Amino acid sequence: MLRDSRAHNTKLVCWTVLAIIYLGFALRVVVAAYSSSDALGTELRGDLLHHQAAHNIAQGHGFVIDVGAPYSFNPPGYAFFLACSYLLFGEHWFAVAFSQASISMLSISFVYLAATKMFNTKSGMFAALFAALYPYTVYHSSRVMDTTLFTFIMIVIVCYCIHVWQNSHWKIWLFLGILLGLGCLVRTTMLAVFISISIWLIFVLDWRRGLASIAICSLGIMLVVLPWTLRNFVVERELIFISAKGMANTYIGNNQLTMEYIDQGISLDKLWQDDRFEWPPTGLSGPDERRWFLSNVVEFANKYPSDYYRLLYRKLFSFWSPHINPSVDYSGGSNVWSEDAGALFGFTFRYIRDVAYTVSYVILVILSVLGFVNSIGSRHEAWLVLLILLMYTLVNVLVWTSTRLRIPLDSLLSIFAGFGLWHVLHWRRVSEYSLRDSI
């Protein structure tokens, strides 16, 4: 009888989780269909460089923007993923929507597995529900942006660490390094995750086992990344580890115009079109140009220290802001999400979008903080996630911030938000029983 009851409960949990996953998938496809007018083409609201590189890969020209000209500005991972989608479905909004909604389904699954492993089944189900319905991730899964793929790899890495960190077999750490290497080929900020894991391993394992694990993990990263470094050296004739945009982005995120753009909600990549923006001198080699970017950032920090510190604080607030930054109004694309777009019950879609983002984000943060408070003293893995949050935030504040770049962290927060919600419901039930007993 007890065995039948457990089997029934297990089956019910499986069906519930599957329903949550497919609900998230359907919601993403519906949103993508609604905003399909600016998913691709000249009005693309997303990263045009990724689209152009993916187009050329699908056409057999390789990882380039202009055929015949070397290209290494962006990491290659997302462009190759997108090219596979184009080959399967054609260059159509459905290619982006289906492929990214599919890996979102996998992300939701790993969020459930991580929360269940750390806490309990109900917390896992709540966490999966947060990940499936969170409006910001739903919207971005319909865009040509590396956010969804990077989030998926980060969630897989965290879930993997949660499940295997006590296993000392070298293959475990080599595979973790391979996963981290793949993440680096999507966004180089995955190195912040590697640094966080390294610090955490030294603390939770003894220092010898920790250093050995880090060394093997580093080998796994090199096995994935070095072939691409070699490719960059062959085509560019210079040493570029993964991509060449790091210093350019640092300069864009740390100059005298940056604060103005952030305050006005304008995307920082629009700085290139500003007549006041200082460009590097023409004729510089790649390494010299990157040195020029770095020297200008250092000069700005030294010459205007108070402005620089205010900018860092402003970027920190912008990164964790309950308001979308940059504003969609200044991000290019069509007016599908603008103030004048179609309305629902008298409210514009832009108003609905902004309210949905703010409300869902505030709820997520409050519940995740509650989850952290109730787990940080008993779960080593909570410290891992906290380190990732801190290190990833630090890297983005020093370089370039927007709420979009924080999305992978929101998915990590959903793990703890599920546990936080479980605690709220548990306390409420205990309070009801206590009140009933007192009566």
N, C-alpha and C positions, 0 to 999 in steps of 0.2 A: 504493500500500500504506500509506504513512504517512498520507495523507489519510483513508483508510478507518479507520485506527486512531484518528485524532483525532476523527473523526465518531462512532465507537463510544464513545469516552471521554466526549465531550460529551453524547451521548444517555444514557449511564449516569449521569452526574452529574445531569442533569435529572430522570430517574426517581427517583434517590435523594433529591434535595431534595423532590420532590413527595411521596414516601412519608413523609418526615419531617414535612412540613406537614400531611398528612392524618392522620398518627398523632397530632399535637398537637390537631387538630380533634376527632378521635374521643375522645381522652382527656378533653377539656374537656366534651363533651356527656355522657359517662358520669358524670363527677363531678357535673355539674349535675343529672342525673337522680337520682343517689343522694341529693343534698341538696335536692331539689325541694320538700320539705315546708315549708321556710322561705325559699323564693326570693321569694315575693310574699305579700301579705295582711298581717294584723295581726302575724304572727310573722316578718315579713320581717327577715332578717339582712343589712342593707345600709343604704342611705340612703333613708329613707322620704320625705324631701322631694323627692328626684329622682323617685321613683315617683309621688307625688301630682301633681307638676307635669306629668309625662309623661301621666298619666291625663287631666288636664284639657285638655292640648293635643290629645290624641287625640279627646276628646269635643267639641272645637271651642270651648273656653272660653278658650284662650290660655294663656300662661305665668303661671299663678297657682296658689296653694295653696287659698285660699278664693275661690270664684267671686265676682267683683265687687270684691275687695280687691286693691290693687296688691302686687306681689311682685318683689323684686330681690335677695333675700338670696344666692342661688346664681347662678353663671354659667349661661347658658341652653343651652350646647352639648350637654351630655349628655342633658338632659331632652328636647330635640328628637330626638336620635338614638334615645332609648328610645321616644318616642312613635311614631316611624316603625316600630319593631319591633312595638309594640302594634297598630298599624293593619294590619300584614301578617299577624301570627300570633295576635292577641288578647292579652289580659293573662294570659299563661300562662308558666310557667317556661321553656318551649321558646323563647319570644320572646327572652328574655334570653340563654339558652344559645346559640342558633343565631347570633344577630346578633353577640354578643361573641366566640364561637368563630371566626366568619368573619373579623372584623377581626384576631383573633389570628393567623390564617393569613397575613394580609397582613403583619402585624408580623414574623413569622418570615421571610417572603420578603425583607423589607427588611433584616433582620439579616444574612441570607445575602449580599445584594448589597453591603452596607457592608463586611463582613469580607472578601469576595472582592476588592473594589476596593482595600482597604487592604493586604491580605496575599496570600492565594492561595485557590484553590478549596477545598482541603481544610480550611483554616481556616474558610472560609465554611460548609462543611457541618457542621463541629463546632459552630460558633456557632449555626447553625439548630437543631441537635439540643438544645443547652442551652436555647434559647428555647422550643422545643416542649415539652420535658419538665419544665421547672422547676416544682416543685410549687406554689409560692406564686402564680405567675401562673395556673396551671391552676385553682386554687381560686377566685381572685378573678374570673376570667372568667365564673363562674356567678352572681355577685352583682350586685345593683343598686348598682353603684358606678362612678364615672367613671374608675377606674384603667385599665381596658383601653383605652378610647377615648383617654385622654390619653397612655398609653404608645405607642399606635399613631402618633399625630401626632408625638410626640417622635422616635420612630425614623425616621419619614419625613423629618423636618427634618434630622436628623443624616446620614442616608443621602444626602439631596439636597445638603447642604453638602460632603460627602466627594466627590461626583461633579462638582460644578460650581464650586467655590470659585475656580478659576483662570480662569474665564470672566468677563470684565468687562462683558458686556452688561447694560444696565439692567433688561431684562425678567426676567433671572435673579433679581436681588435683589428686584424687586417681587413675584415669585411667592413667594419665601422669606418676605417680609413677610406675604403673604396666609396662608401656612401657619401662621406664628407667631400671626397674629390669630385664626385658627380655634382654635388651641391655647389662647389666652387666654380664649376663650369657653367652654372646657371647664374649665380651671383657670387662675386668674390667675398662678399660679407659673410659667407659661410665660414670663413676663417675665424670670425668672432665666435662662432659656435664651437669650433675646434679648440680655441683658447679656453673657453668656458669649461668644456669637457675635460681638458688637460688639468686645469686647476682643481676641478672637482675630484678627478681620479686620484690625485696626489693626497687629497684629504681623506677620501673614503677607503682607499686601499693604503697599505703601507707604502712609503716613498719608493722602495725598490720596485714593487709590483706596479706602482703607478707610473714610474718613469719607463719601465719596460713596455707597458701597455701603450704609452704615448709614442714611444719610438716605433712600435709596430704599426700603430695607427698612422703615423707620419709616412711610413713606407707605403701604406695603402693609398694615401693621398697622392704621393709622388707617382705611383704606378698609373694613376688616372690622369694627372695634370701634366706631367713631363712630356708625354707625346704631343700635347697641344703647345707646350712651350717650344718644343723643337720645331713644330709647324710654323709658329710665329717667327722663329729665328730664320727659317728658310725663306719665307715669303716677305718678311719685313727687313731682314738683315740687321736685326737688333734683338736684344734679349727682353722679351715681354713675357712675364710669367703666365698670365691668363688673358688679361685685356689691358688696353692702353688708356682707359677712360678714368682711372683712379685719380690722377692728379688734376685732370680737367674738371672733374666733378668737385674735387676739394676746393679748387679755385672759384668755381661758380657758387659754392656754398659758403665761401668765406671772403667776401669783398665788400666794398662800401655800398653796393646796391642791393645786397642780399636781404638786409633787414626790410628795406622798402618793399621788395617783392613779396616777402613773407607776410608783412602786415596787410598788403592789399589783396592777398590770396591769389597771387599770380604764380604760375609754375616757374620754377627757377630756370628751366631749360629755355624760357623765353628771353633770358638775358642775352643770348647770342644775337638777338635782333635789336637790342637796345643800342642806340648811337653813342650813349655815354659809356658803354662797356669797353674796357681796354683789352684789345686782342694781343696775342703774342706777336712779336716781329715776324715778318714773312721770311721764308728761307731757312728757318731753324730746322735742324734734324729732330727726329722724334724724341731722343733723350734730352736734347737741349730745350725743346718745348716743354717737356715735363718738368725740367729743372726751373724753367721760367715760371711755370704755374706755382711750384712750391715756394720759390723765392718771393713771389708776390703775396702769397698767403702769409709767410713769415713776416714780411715787411708790414702788411696790414695789422697783424697782431702786435708787432713791436711799436708801430707808429701810433696806433689808436687802441691802446689796451682796454680802456673802459668801453669803447664801442664793441671791441671783440668779445669781451666778457658778457656784455648785454646781448650780443648776437647769439652766443652759445646758450644763454638762458632762454632766449626767444626760440631757438631751434629745439631745445628740450621741451618747452611748453607746446610748441607746434607738433612735435612728434607724438606726444601723448594727449593731444587736445581732443575735447569732446565735439569739436567743430571741424568739418572737413577742410583740409588745407593741402594743396591749393584748391580754390573754388573751381567747380566744374565750369563756371562761366569763362574761365581763362585757360582752359585746358585743350582747346581746339575741338574739332569735330562738329557735328550738327547740333541743332537746338532741341533734340529729343528730350533732354533732361533740363531744359532751360525754364525760366520763369514763365514764358509764354506758351509752353507746351501744354498738352491736354490735361484736363483737370478731372479729379475724382471727388464727387460730393462737394464741389465748390472749392477744393483745395488743389493748388498746382502740384504737379508731380515733383517739382524741385522742393517744395515745402514738405511734401510727404517724405521725400528722400532724406532731407536734412533732419527732420524730426525722428525718423526711423533710425538713422545712424546714431544720433545723440542718445536717444532713449536706450537702444540696445547696447551701446558702448558703456554707458553709465551702469546699467544693470550688470553687464559682464564684469566690469572692474570691481564693483562692490562685492559680488558673489565670489570672484576669484580671490580677492583679498581675504574674505572670510575663509575660503578654502585653504589659502596659504597659512593663515594664523592657526588653523586647526591641524595642520600637517607638518609644519616646519620643524617641530620638535620631535617628531616620530618617524618621519620619512626622509632618508638621505636624498631621494630623488627630487624632493621639493627644492633642495639647495641647488641642484643642477639646473632646474628651470629658472630659479632666481638668478643664478650666475649668467645664464643665457640672456635673460631680460636686461640685466645691467650691462653686459659687455656689448650686446647688439645695439642697445641704446647709445652707449658711449661712442661706438664707431660711427653711427649715423649722425649724432650731434656734431662730431668733429668734421664730418664730410658734408652731408646733404640730408635734409629731413623733409618728410611729408607724412601725412597720416597713412598714405598708401604703403609706404615702406614699413609701417608698423604692423601690417596685416598678419604676417607670419606669427608675430608675438600674440596677437589676439587669439589665434588658434590654439596656442599653448595655454593662454589664460582660460580658455573654455574647459580644459581638463580640470582646473581647480574650481572654476565656476560650477561645474557639475557637482563637485564635492561640497561646495558652499551651499548650493541649493538643497542638497540632501540633508545637510546639517540644519538648515532653516526648517525644513519639513519635519525632521526628527525632533527638534526642540518644540515645535508647535504641538506635535503629537504627545510628547512627554508632558507639556504644560496642560493639555486637555485632560490627560489621565490624572494628573496631580489635582487639578481643580475638581474633577469628578469625585476623587477619593476624599477630598476635604469636605465636599458637600455630604 
